[in-house]
Amino acid sequence: MPKLKTRSAAKKRLQVKKSGKVKHAKAFAKHLFTHAKTSDSKRRNRGTGFLRDMDAKKVVKELFPYGS
């Protein structure tokens, strides 16, 4: 049986921690800061977050076939 490839995009965007949680950067925080976003939304989108358990399980299974 052939080897499975790890998704390169997933390697760049997601990080699987030892606990099994999947860390990701938050969306909508790259541009249009001067007029399109409130200060609340800018603050909420700062930094990183973790995927929910159900989504993390799916990501690890499909995008990282041999672990991360």
Order of alpha helices (4+ residues) and beta strands (2+ residues): alpha-beta-beta-alpha-beta-alpha
